[in-house]
Amino acid sequence: MPRLFTGLEIPSDIVLDLASLRGGLSGARWVDSENYHMTLRFIGDIDDATARDVSGALEQIKRPPFTVTLEGLDTFGGGRPRAIVAKAKAVGPLVELQAEQERLMRRIGVRPELRKFTPHVTLARLRDASAAAVAAYLAARGLFSSRRFEATRFVLFSARAATGGGPYVVEVAYPLG
């Protein structure tokens, strides 16, 4: 039973920039740089027939390429940070692509995604990292300047069940434009 999700791949030059931010935070489990991506729609553990339906539904998407801007570092989790992320600007084409995928997944019977879409690239998952240490980490890297790339395709990824953090495999690529 595959575990699937859709996402955008991160170009290698930006991967190198993001990877240079690794380290210096106790309690952080850093995502391997080859697994950096921007999740659009988590699908989950599904059977092979549903996986074929997912792939067929995603083939219907016809949208032009667009620019993605990573605009800074942040955390998820509020007072108990659980992840360090590079946040992306929620521009119309990105949000619309994600919303279309959500509609298509619901149409074929995949459970709705309950979390609000917040475009980002996860850099580290945090366990027992103090809020003060996380704040110090972010302050020391406050000069992270925005990075841009052109999204010319989105992909259907598979992942090992119950691990988080990869390895991720591109199963199908869907061109934009």
DOGU-783479 format. One line per 8 residues: for each residue x negated, y negated, z negated of N, C-alpha, C. Coordinates in nm, 2 decimals. Last residue first. Layout:
<atoms>
X,Y,Z,X,Y,Z,X,Y,Z  ...
</atoms>
This chain:
<atoms>
-0.20,-2.41,1.79,-0.22,-2.48,1.92,-0.18,-2.40,2.04  -0.36,-2.16,1.60,-0.28,-2.28,1.60,-0.31,-2.36,1.73  -0.37,-1.80,1.60,-0.42,-1.93,1.64,-0.31,-2.04,1.63  -0.40,-1.58,1.35,-0.30,-1.64,1.43,-0.35,-1.78,1.47  -0.56,-1.27,1.29,-0.57,-1.41,1.30,-0.47,-1.47,1.39  -0.54,-1.00,1.05,-0.49,-1.06,1.18,-0.51,-1.21,1.17  -0.71,-0.94,0.84,-0.64,-0.83,0.91,-0.59,-0.88,1.05  -0.99,-1.01,0.67,-0.90,-1.07,0.77,-0.84,-0.95,0.85
-1.03,-0.92,0.34,-1.05,-0.88,0.48,-0.95,-0.95,0.56  -1.20,-0.99,0.04,-1.08,-1.02,0.13,-1.12,-0.98,0.27  -1.31,-0.83,-0.26,-1.33,-0.88,-0.13,-1.20,-0.89,-0.05  -1.15,-1.10,-0.45,-1.20,-1.03,-0.33,-1.25,-0.89,-0.36  -1.01,-1.22,-0.65,-1.15,-1.26,-0.63,-1.22,-1.19,-0.51  -0.83,-0.97,-0.79,-0.84,-1.11,-0.78,-0.99,-1.15,-0.76  -0.74,-0.70,-0.86,-0.87,-0.75,-0.90,-0.88,-0.90,-0.90  -0.50,-0.56,-0.78,-0.53,-0.59,-0.92,-0.67,-0.63,-0.95
-0.62,-0.42,-0.47,-0.51,-0.44,-0.57,-0.57,-0.47,-0.70  -0.81,-0.60,-0.24,-0.80,-0.49,-0.33,-0.69,-0.52,-0.43  -0.64,-0.76,0.03,-0.73,-0.76,-0.08,-0.71,-0.63,-0.16  -0.61,-0.91,0.36,-0.58,-0.81,0.26,-0.68,-0.81,0.15  -0.47,-1.20,0.53,-0.58,-1.13,0.45,-0.52,-1.01,0.38  -0.40,-1.35,0.81,-0.34,-1.26,0.72,-0.46,-1.18,0.66  -0.48,-1.69,0.89,-0.50,-1.55,0.89,-0.42,-1.48,0.79  -0.47,-1.96,1.12,-0.45,-1.91,0.99,-0.46,-1.76,1.00
-0.66,-2.20,1.31,-0.59,-2.07,1.30,-0.56,-2.05,1.15  -0.78,-2.44,1.29,-0.74,-2.40,1.43,-0.67,-2.26,1.43  -0.83,-2.70,1.10,-0.76,-2.57,1.09,-0.71,-2.54,1.23  -1.12,-2.88,1.07,-1.00,-2.86,1.15,-0.95,-2.72,1.14  -1.22,-3.04,0.76,-1.23,-2.94,0.87,-1.10,-2.93,0.94  -1.39,-3.24,0.53,-1.28,-3.22,0.62,-1.32,-3.10,0.72  -1.45,-3.34,0.19,-1.49,-3.26,0.31,-1.37,-3.23,0.39  -1.53,-3.60,-0.03,-1.43,-3.52,0.04,-1.50,-3.45,0.16
-1.79,-3.55,-0.28,-1.72,-3.63,-0.18,-1.63,-3.54,-0.09  -1.85,-3.54,-0.61,-1.81,-3.45,-0.50,-1.73,-3.54,-0.40  -1.92,-3.67,-0.83,-1.96,-3.73,-0.70,-1.92,-3.64,-0.58  -1.88,-3.52,-1.06,-1.78,-3.62,-1.02,-1.80,-3.69,-0.88  -2.01,-3.33,-1.19,-1.99,-3.31,-1.05,-1.89,-3.41,-0.99  -1.99,-3.40,-1.45,-2.13,-3.39,-1.40,-2.12,-3.38,-1.24  -1.72,-3.38,-1.49,-1.78,-3.51,-1.50,-1.92,-3.51,-1.43  -1.68,-3.10,-1.49,-1.62,-3.19,-1.38,-1.69,-3.32,-1.38
-1.83,-3.03,-1.72,-1.87,-2.97,-1.59,-1.81,-3.06,-1.48  -1.68,-3.16,-1.91,-1.82,-3.20,-1.89,-1.87,-3.15,-1.75  -1.44,-3.02,-1.89,-1.44,-3.17,-1.87,-1.59,-3.21,-1.84  -1.53,-2.77,-1.98,-1.48,-2.79,-1.84,-1.48,-2.94,-1.80  -1.60,-2.83,-2.24,-1.70,-2.78,-2.15,-1.66,-2.80,-2.00  -1.34,-2.90,-2.34,-1.45,-3.00,-2.34,-1.56,-2.96,-2.24  -1.20,-2.66,-2.31,-1.16,-2.78,-2.24,-1.27,-2.88,-2.23  -1.41,-2.37,-2.30,-1.35,-2.48,-2.37,-1.31,-2.59,-2.28
-1.34,-2.06,-2.17,-1.42,-2.19,-2.14,-1.34,-2.30,-2.21  -1.22,-1.81,-2.17,-1.29,-1.86,-2.29,-1.38,-1.98,-2.26  -1.24,-1.79,-1.84,-1.21,-1.71,-1.95,-1.29,-1.77,-2.07  -1.15,-1.90,-1.51,-1.21,-1.93,-1.65,-1.15,-1.84,-1.75  -1.27,-1.87,-1.19,-1.17,-1.84,-1.28,-1.23,-1.85,-1.42  -1.38,-2.09,-0.93,-1.41,-2.01,-1.05,-1.28,-1.98,-1.13  -1.27,-2.20,-0.70,-1.42,-2.18,-0.71,-1.45,-2.09,-0.82  -1.01,-2.19,-0.47,-1.05,-2.15,-0.61,-1.20,-2.13,-0.61
-0.89,-2.46,-0.30,-0.99,-2.34,-0.29,-1.03,-2.31,-0.43  -0.55,-2.56,-0.23,-0.68,-2.57,-0.30,-0.76,-2.45,-0.26  -0.22,-2.70,-0.24,-0.34,-2.65,-0.16,-0.47,-2.67,-0.23  0.03,-2.58,-0.40,-0.07,-2.68,-0.43,-0.20,-2.63,-0.36  0.36,-2.49,-0.41,0.24,-2.49,-0.33,0.15,-2.61,-0.36  0.49,-2.36,-0.71,0.49,-2.47,-0.61,0.36,-2.47,-0.54  0.59,-2.02,-0.74,0.50,-2.13,-0.78,0.50,-2.24,-0.67  0.75,-1.83,-0.63,0.81,-1.92,-0.73,0.72,-2.04,-0.77
0.82,-1.70,-0.33,0.70,-1.75,-0.41,0.76,-1.85,-0.51  1.06,-1.43,-0.29,1.02,-1.57,-0.29,0.90,-1.60,-0.37  0.98,-1.11,-0.15,1.03,-1.19,-0.26,0.98,-1.34,-0.25  1.07,-1.04,0.18,0.96,-1.05,0.08,1.01,-1.15,-0.03  1.27,-1.03,0.38,1.29,-0.96,0.25,1.18,-0.96,0.15  1.25,-1.18,0.60,1.23,-1.04,0.62,1.23,-0.96,0.49  1.30,-1.44,0.50,1.39,-1.38,0.60,1.37,-1.23,0.62  1.08,-1.48,0.34,1.21,-1.46,0.27,1.31,-1.39,0.37
0.89,-1.52,0.54,0.88,-1.41,0.45,1.01,-1.38,0.38  0.99,-1.75,0.66,0.98,-1.63,0.74,0.97,-1.51,0.65  0.97,-1.94,0.45,1.10,-1.91,0.51,1.10,-1.78,0.59  0.68,-1.94,0.42,0.77,-1.90,0.31,0.91,-1.86,0.36  0.60,-2.04,0.67,0.56,-1.90,0.62,0.65,-1.85,0.51  0.70,-2.29,0.65,0.75,-2.20,0.75,0.72,-2.06,0.72  0.55,-2.39,0.44,0.69,-2.38,0.42,0.75,-2.29,0.52  0.29,-2.39,0.55,0.32,-2.31,0.43,0.47,-2.29,0.42
0.33,-2.58,0.75,0.29,-2.45,0.79,0.32,-2.35,0.67  0.40,-2.81,0.59,0.50,-2.75,0.69,0.46,-2.61,0.73  0.15,-2.86,0.46,0.27,-2.82,0.38,0.38,-2.76,0.47  0.00,-2.92,0.69,-0.04,-2.81,0.60,0.08,-2.76,0.52  0.13,-3.14,0.81,0.11,-3.02,0.88,0.08,-2.90,0.80  0.13,-3.34,0.58,0.25,-3.28,0.64,0.22,-3.15,0.71  -0.12,-3.27,0.32,-0.07,-3.34,0.44,0.05,-3.26,0.50  -0.24,-3.26,0.04,-0.12,-3.20,0.09,-0.05,-3.27,0.21
-0.58,-3.22,0.02,-0.47,-3.32,0.04,-0.35,-3.24,0.10  -0.70,-2.98,-0.21,-0.69,-3.03,-0.07,-0.57,-3.13,-0.07  -0.95,-2.93,-0.47,-0.81,-2.96,-0.43,-0.81,-3.01,-0.28  -1.13,-2.67,-0.58,-1.14,-2.79,-0.49,-1.00,-2.82,-0.43  -1.10,-2.56,-0.92,-1.06,-2.56,-0.78,-1.11,-2.69,-0.71  -1.13,-2.35,-1.19,-1.19,-2.47,-1.13,-1.16,-2.46,-0.98  -0.88,-2.22,-1.42,-0.95,-2.22,-1.29,-1.01,-2.35,-1.25  -0.77,-2.26,-1.66,-0.79,-2.12,-1.62,-0.86,-2.11,-1.49
-0.77,-2.47,-1.95,-0.80,-2.45,-1.81,-0.83,-2.31,-1.78  -0.55,-2.57,-2.14,-0.63,-2.44,-2.14,-0.66,-2.41,-2.00  -0.43,-2.80,-2.07,-0.52,-2.80,-2.19,-0.59,-2.68,-2.21  -0.40,-2.71,-1.73,-0.38,-2.81,-1.83,-0.48,-2.81,-1.94  -0.43,-2.53,-1.52,-0.41,-2.47,-1.66,-0.39,-2.58,-1.76  -0.68,-2.59,-1.29,-0.55,-2.55,-1.32,-0.54,-2.50,-1.46  -0.89,-2.88,-1.22,-0.86,-2.75,-1.28,-0.71,-2.72,-1.27  -1.10,-3.01,-0.95,-0.99,-3.02,-1.06,-0.98,-2.89,-1.13
-1.27,-3.21,-0.71,-1.26,-3.09,-0.80,-1.16,-3.12,-0.91  -1.16,-3.33,-0.39,-1.22,-3.34,-0.52,-1.20,-3.21,-0.60  -1.05,-3.29,-0.13,-1.07,-3.43,-0.19,-1.13,-3.44,-0.32  -1.06,-3.16,0.18,-1.08,-3.12,0.04,-1.12,-3.25,-0.03  -0.84,-3.18,0.44,-0.93,-3.26,0.36,-0.94,-3.20,0.22  -0.78,-3.05,0.76,-0.77,-3.03,0.61,-0.87,-3.11,0.54  -0.61,-3.13,1.05,-0.72,-3.16,0.97,-0.69,-3.13,0.82  -0.47,-2.89,1.28,-0.46,-3.01,1.20,-0.59,-3.02,1.11
-0.32,-2.74,1.58,-0.42,-2.75,1.48,-0.41,-2.88,1.40  0.05,-2.70,1.60,-0.08,-2.75,1.65,-0.19,-2.74,1.54  0.23,-2.38,1.59,0.20,-2.52,1.54,0.07,-2.56,1.59  0.43,-2.13,1.58,0.36,-2.21,1.69,0.34,-2.35,1.64  0.50,-1.82,1.46,0.46,-1.95,1.42,0.38,-2.02,1.54  0.54,-1.55,1.52,0.64,-1.65,1.57,0.60,-1.80,1.55  0.36,-1.40,1.38,0.33,-1.42,1.52,0.43,-1.53,1.58  0.48,-1.36,1.14,0.38,-1.46,1.15,0.35,-1.50,1.29
0.65,-1.14,1.20,0.71,-1.27,1.17,0.61,-1.38,1.18  0.46,-0.94,1.24,0.54,-0.98,1.35,0.61,-1.11,1.32  0.35,-0.92,0.98,0.26,-0.96,1.09,0.35,-1.01,1.21  0.58,-0.84,0.84,0.51,-0.96,0.80,0.43,-1.01,0.92  0.63,-0.59,0.96,0.73,-0.70,0.97,0.66,-0.83,0.94  0.40,-0.45,0.87,0.42,-0.47,1.02,0.52,-0.59,1.04  0.45,-0.46,0.60,0.33,-0.52,0.65,0.34,-0.55,0.80  0.67,-0.29,0.59,0.69,-0.44,0.56,0.57,-0.52,0.61
0.54,-0.05,0.65,0.65,-0.10,0.74,0.67,-0.25,0.71  0.36,-0.02,0.44,0.31,-0.04,0.57,0.42,-0.10,0.67  0.46,-0.21,0.14,0.44,-0.09,0.22,0.40,-0.12,0.36  0.27,-0.44,-0.06,0.39,-0.40,0.02,0.36,-0.28,0.09  0.18,-0.67,-0.29,0.16,-0.53,-0.26,0.29,-0.48,-0.19  0.18,-1.01,-0.16,0.18,-0.91,-0.26,0.15,-0.77,-0.21  0.18,-1.27,-0.06,0.28,-1.17,-0.02,0.29,-1.06,-0.12  0.12,-1.60,-0.09,0.09,-1.47,-0.14,0.20,-1.38,-0.11
0.03,-1.84,0.15,0.15,-1.76,0.10,0.10,-1.63,0.05  -0.21,-1.97,0.16,-0.09,-2.04,0.20,0.03,-1.97,0.14  -0.52,-2.02,0.01,-0.40,-1.94,0.02,-0.29,-2.03,0.06  -0.82,-2.08,0.14,-0.71,-2.16,0.09,-0.58,-2.07,0.11  -1.13,-1.94,0.04,-1.02,-1.95,0.13,-0.92,-2.04,0.07  -1.42,-1.76,-0.03,-1.35,-1.89,-0.04,-1.25,-1.89,0.07  -1.57,-1.53,-0.02,-1.43,-1.51,-0.04,-1.36,-1.64,-0.05  -1.84,-1.60,0.00,-1.78,-1.54,0.12,-1.63,-1.51,0.10
-1.89,-1.68,-0.27,-1.86,-1.78,-0.16,-1.80,-1.72,-0.04  -1.71,-1.53,-0.53,-1.82,-1.51,-0.43,-1.79,-1.61,-0.31  -1.62,-1.73,-0.80,-1.57,-1.66,-0.68,-1.69,-1.65,-0.59  -1.74,-1.70,-1.13,-1.74,-1.77,-1.00,-1.70,-1.68,-0.89  -1.61,-1.73,-1.42,-1.64,-1.62,-1.33,-1.62,-1.68,-1.19  -1.71,-1.91,-1.71,-1.66,-1.92,-1.57,-1.70,-1.79,-1.49  -1.83,-1.91,-1.95,-1.69,-1.86,-1.94,-1.63,-1.87,-1.81  -2.02,-2.21,-1.91,-2.00,-2.08,-1.98,-1.85,-2.04,-1.97
-2.14,-2.35,-1.63,-2.01,-2.35,-1.72,-2.00,-2.21,-1.78  -2.34,-2.35,-1.45,-2.34,-2.46,-1.55,-2.21,-2.46,-1.63  -2.21,-2.26,-1.12,-2.30,-2.25,-1.23,-2.28,-2.37,-1.33  -2.16,-2.40,-0.80,-2.15,-2.29,-0.89,-2.25,-2.31,-1.00  -2.19,-2.59,-0.60,-2.12,-2.63,-0.73,-2.12,-2.52,-0.83  -2.27,-2.47,-0.38,-2.37,-2.55,-0.45,-2.32,-2.60,-0.59  -2.04,-2.38,-0.26,-2.12,-2.28,-0.34,-2.23,-2.35,-0.42  -1.95,-2.60,-0.12,-1.88,-2.56,-0.24,-1.96,-2.46,-0.33
-2.15,-2.61,0.08,-2.13,-2.73,-0.01,-2.06,-2.68,-0.14  -2.10,-2.36,0.20,-2.23,-2.39,0.14,-2.22,-2.51,0.04  -1.84,-2.40,0.29,-1.87,-2.30,0.20,-2.00,-2.32,0.13  -1.89,-2.60,0.48,-1.82,-2.64,0.36,-1.84,-2.53,0.25  -2.02,-2.44,0.68,-2.09,-2.56,0.62,-2.02,-2.61,0.49  -1.82,-2.24,0.74,-1.95,-2.20,0.67,-2.02,-2.33,0.61  -1.48,-2.32,0.67,-1.60,-2.32,0.75,-1.73,-2.30,0.67  -1.24,-2.10,0.53,-1.32,-2.22,0.50,-1.45,-2.22,0.59
-0.92,-2.00,0.65,-1.06,-1.97,0.62,-1.14,-2.11,0.60  -0.61,-2.00,0.50,-0.70,-2.07,0.59,-0.84,-2.03,0.55  -0.37,-1.73,0.47,-0.45,-1.84,0.42,-0.53,-1.90,0.54  -0.15,-1.49,0.32,-0.19,-1.57,0.43,-0.28,-1.68,0.38  -0.19,-1.16,0.18,-0.16,-1.30,0.17,-0.21,-1.37,0.29  -0.13,-0.83,0.05,-0.15,-0.92,0.15,-0.12,-1.07,0.11  -0.22,-0.51,-0.03,-0.19,-0.64,-0.09,-0.23,-0.75,0.01  -0.09,-0.20,0.11,-0.18,-0.32,0.11,-0.13,-0.43,0.03
-0.09,0.12,0.00,0.00,0.00,0.00,-0.09,-0.12,0.00
</atoms>
